[in-house]
């Protein structure tokens, strides 16, 4: 629906089986939440992370589609403050880690693996590893991919 939604989708979309990611609102992938989420606490915790290019504002909303359809949800509105600094996947992992820490009984972390397909990363988040440590665990594979793709880049 918007450029911001498209920019956020690769990271926020990872969460869509565990929480509402704004489907059924006017701003899909720009809001997220669940009935059990304290919007003020979540926005505070996410802003403390200092994620580059993002700011989180508390919000209450009721999605009209998808997970938690028709249920009042607490959550956050995600504002992109710097598109060039944004790393949406890192943000998705940071949000998942934060939700797991704040709501370990309610947040369905295992469903994040449906799209992430990194069971080791989900186990690390469940064990309490920081989001930075989880993402750092991908570095050797990421570097190998970057080296392989270099030959195919035109610009």
Secondary structure, DSSP 8 states (H G I E B T S, - for coil): --HHHHHHHHHHGGGTTTSB-STTSSSTTTEEEETT--HHHHHHHHHHTT-TTEEEEEEEEE-SSSTTTTSEEEEEEEEES-TTT--HHHHHHHHHHHHHHH-TTTS-GGGGHHHH--HHHHHHHHTT--HHHHHHTTHHHHHHHHHHHHTT---
